[in-house]
Amino acid sequence: MPPRQRLSPAERRAQLLAVGAKLFAAHPYGDVLMEDVAEHAGVSRALLYRHFPGKHDLFVAVYQQAADRLLEQVPLDPGGDLLEQLAAGLDVHIDYFVANRNAVLAANRVLAGDPVVQTVMADELDVLRARLLAVLPLADDALRATVSAVLKSWLVFVQVLCVDWLTEETCTRTELRDTCIGALLGALRPLLPTDPAPGWPRQA
């Protein structure tokens, strides 16, 4: 065990979250033990449990932090190019999924029925949906409601497709991203008065 450092409660929590994130990314959920987290952090189990009563609590905090950081990296500017922002946002999420495969699979498979973990993911998708609604040309409330429903379905589609891709890479990473973009544009074009991305698909 490394020598223990004196840290403030906020600093200690941040340290434990960082250690937890690394372990949940490197190992399947069932293989991560709180004892391992304490050892890697250089703290006693009692101190770890004062911050996180159990592994589930630590995982939820790790995943919430990841969701918050992903949202910070996907601001979606109403004045920006929709296609470029879609590609950039999907790249950010796919990069995270690849780097944290075990954590993503834990949230979507092992803990698929866990209401707390699912709330973290649902809240992130709701924020992304609201940001996408803000960048699309929507003429009235009726159209907004229709597009909102399409976006909700599309975000779930992306989530399921990316998780399946992590399990078995049946296409390239670029093909995965472009499939997600194409699915959204294909669903939106019949609804919007103007094409939201006239440059798509790109010509070879």
C-alpha positions as CSV (number, residue, x, y, z in Angstrom):
1,M,0.0,0.0,0.0
2,P,1.4,3.4,-0.9
3,P,2.0,5.9,1.9
4,R,-1.2,7.7,3.0
5,Q,-1.5,11.4,2.1
6,R,-3.3,14.0,4.1
7,L,-6.1,15.3,1.9
8,S,-9.2,17.3,2.5
9,P,-12.5,15.4,2.3
10,A,-13.2,16.8,-1.2
11,E,-9.7,15.9,-2.4
12,R,-10.0,12.4,-0.8
13,R,-13.3,11.8,-2.6
14,A,-11.8,12.9,-5.9
15,Q,-8.9,10.6,-5.4
16,L,-11.1,7.6,-4.6
17,L,-13.3,8.4,-7.6
18,A,-10.2,8.4,-9.8
19,V,-9.0,5.1,-8.4
20,G,-12.5,3.6,-8.8
21,A,-12.8,4.9,-12.4
22,K,-9.5,3.2,-13.3
23,L,-10.5,-0.1,-11.7
24,F,-14.0,-0.2,-13.1
25,A,-12.5,0.5,-16.6
26,A,-9.8,-2.1,-16.3
27,H,-11.9,-5.0,-14.8
28,P,-15.5,-6.4,-15.0
29,Y,-17.8,-5.0,-12.3
30,G,-17.9,-8.3,-10.4
31,D,-14.1,-8.4,-10.1
32,V,-13.7,-5.0,-8.5
33,L,-13.5,-5.3,-4.7
34,M,-13.6,-2.4,-2.3
35,E,-10.5,-3.8,-0.7
36,D,-8.7,-3.3,-4.0
37,V,-9.9,0.3,-4.2
38,A,-8.7,1.0,-0.7
39,E,-5.3,-0.6,-1.5
40,H,-4.8,1.3,-4.7
41,A,-5.8,4.5,-3.0
42,G,-3.5,3.9,-0.1
43,V,-6.3,4.3,2.5
44,S,-7.9,2.0,5.0
45,R,-11.2,0.3,4.2
46,A,-12.8,2.2,7.0
47,L,-11.9,5.5,5.4
48,L,-13.1,4.3,2.0
49,Y,-16.4,3.2,3.4
50,R,-16.9,6.6,5.1
51,H,-17.0,8.1,1.6
52,F,-18.7,5.3,-0.2
53,P,-20.8,2.8,1.8
54,G,-20.4,0.1,-0.9
55,K,-19.2,-0.8,-4.4
56,H,-22.5,0.2,-5.9
57,D,-22.3,3.7,-4.4
58,L,-18.8,4.1,-5.7
59,F,-19.8,3.0,-9.2
60,V,-22.7,5.3,-9.3
61,A,-20.5,8.2,-8.3
62,V,-17.9,7.3,-10.9
63,Y,-20.5,7.0,-13.7
64,Q,-22.2,10.3,-12.7
65,Q,-18.9,12.0,-12.8
66,A,-18.2,10.5,-16.3
67,A,-21.7,11.6,-17.5
68,D,-21.1,15.2,-16.2
69,R,-17.7,15.3,-18.0
70,L,-19.1,14.0,-21.2
71,L,-21.8,16.7,-21.2
72,E,-19.1,19.3,-20.6
73,Q,-17.4,18.2,-23.8
74,V,-20.6,18.2,-25.9
75,P,-22.1,21.7,-25.4
76,L,-23.9,21.8,-28.9
77,D,-23.9,25.5,-30.0
78,P,-27.1,26.6,-31.6
79,G,-25.1,28.7,-34.0
80,G,-22.7,25.9,-34.9
81,D,-22.7,23.4,-37.8
82,L,-25.1,20.5,-36.8
83,L,-23.2,17.9,-38.7
84,E,-19.8,18.8,-37.2
85,Q,-21.3,18.9,-33.7
86,L,-23.0,15.5,-34.1
87,A,-19.7,14.0,-35.3
88,A,-17.7,15.6,-32.5
89,G,-20.2,14.6,-29.8
90,L,-20.4,11.0,-31.0
91,D,-16.6,10.9,-31.1
92,V,-16.4,12.0,-27.5
93,H,-18.8,9.4,-26.4
94,I,-17.3,6.6,-28.4
95,D,-13.9,7.5,-27.1
96,Y,-15.2,7.1,-23.6
97,F,-16.9,3.8,-24.3
98,V,-13.7,2.4,-25.8
99,A,-11.5,3.6,-23.0
100,N,-14.0,2.5,-20.3
101,R,-15.4,-0.6,-21.9
102,N,-15.9,-2.6,-18.7
103,A,-17.6,0.3,-16.9
104,V,-20.0,0.9,-19.8
105,L,-20.9,-2.7,-20.1
106,A,-21.4,-2.8,-16.3
107,A,-23.9,0.1,-16.5
108,N,-25.7,-1.2,-19.5
109,R,-25.6,-5.0,-18.9
110,V,-24.7,-6.0,-15.3
111,L,-26.6,-3.1,-13.7
112,A,-29.3,-2.8,-16.5
113,G,-32.1,-3.1,-13.9
114,D,-30.6,-0.8,-11.4
115,P,-32.8,2.3,-11.1
116,V,-30.0,4.6,-9.8
117,V,-27.6,3.8,-12.6
118,Q,-30.3,4.0,-15.1
119,T,-31.3,7.4,-13.8
120,V,-27.8,8.7,-14.3
121,M,-27.9,7.6,-18.0
122,A,-31.4,8.8,-18.5
123,D,-30.6,12.3,-17.2
124,E,-27.6,12.5,-19.5
125,L,-29.7,11.6,-22.5
126,D,-32.4,14.2,-21.5
127,V,-29.7,16.9,-21.4
128,L,-28.4,15.8,-24.8
129,R,-32.0,15.8,-26.2
130,A,-32.6,19.3,-25.0
131,R,-29.4,20.5,-26.5
132,L,-30.2,18.9,-29.8
133,L,-33.6,20.5,-29.8
134,A,-32.0,23.9,-29.3
135,V,-29.9,23.6,-32.5
136,L,-32.6,22.3,-34.8
137,P,-34.9,24.6,-36.9
138,L,-38.3,23.9,-35.3
139,A,-41.2,26.1,-36.4
140,D,-43.8,25.3,-33.7
141,D,-44.5,23.4,-30.5
142,A,-46.2,20.5,-32.4
143,L,-43.1,19.9,-34.5
144,R,-40.9,20.3,-31.4
145,A,-42.8,17.6,-29.6
146,T,-42.5,15.2,-32.6
147,V,-38.8,15.9,-33.0
148,S,-38.3,15.5,-29.3
149,A,-39.8,12.0,-29.5
150,V,-37.5,11.1,-32.4
151,L,-34.5,12.3,-30.6
152,K,-35.3,10.3,-27.5
153,S,-35.6,7.2,-29.6
154,W,-32.4,8.0,-31.5
155,L,-30.4,8.5,-28.3
156,V,-31.5,5.1,-27.0
157,F,-30.7,3.6,-30.5
158,V,-27.1,5.0,-30.2
159,Q,-26.7,3.7,-26.7
160,V,-27.8,0.2,-27.6
161,L,-25.8,0.1,-30.8
162,C,-22.6,1.3,-29.2
163,V,-22.9,-1.1,-26.3
164,D,-23.4,-4.0,-28.8
165,W,-20.4,-2.7,-30.7
166,L,-18.3,-2.9,-27.6
167,T,-19.3,-6.6,-27.3
168,E,-18.6,-7.5,-30.9
169,E,-17.0,-4.9,-33.3
170,T,-19.0,-5.8,-36.4
171,C,-17.9,-2.5,-38.1
172,T,-15.2,0.1,-37.8
173,R,-15.4,2.9,-35.3
174,T,-16.0,5.5,-38.2
175,E,-18.7,3.3,-39.6
176,L,-20.3,3.1,-36.2
177,R,-20.3,6.9,-35.8
178,D,-21.5,7.5,-39.4
179,T,-24.3,5.0,-38.9
180,C,-25.5,6.9,-35.9
181,I,-25.4,10.2,-37.8
182,G,-27.2,8.8,-40.8
183,A,-30.0,7.3,-38.6
184,L,-30.7,10.7,-37.1
185,L,-30.7,12.6,-40.3
186,G,-32.9,10.0,-42.0
187,A,-35.4,10.3,-39.2
188,L,-35.4,14.1,-39.2
189,R,-35.4,15.0,-42.9
190,P,-39.1,14.0,-43.4
191,L,-40.1,16.3,-40.5
192,L,-38.1,19.5,-41.0
193,P,-38.8,22.2,-43.5
194,T,-35.2,22.4,-44.5
195,D,-32.5,19.7,-44.6
196,P,-30.5,20.0,-41.3
197,A,-27.3,18.7,-43.0
198,P,-27.3,19.1,-46.8
199,G,-23.7,18.0,-46.9
200,W,-24.5,14.5,-45.7
201,P,-23.7,11.9,-46.8
202,R,-20.3,13.1,-47.8
203,Q,-19.3,12.3,-51.4
204,A,-16.3,10.0,-51.7
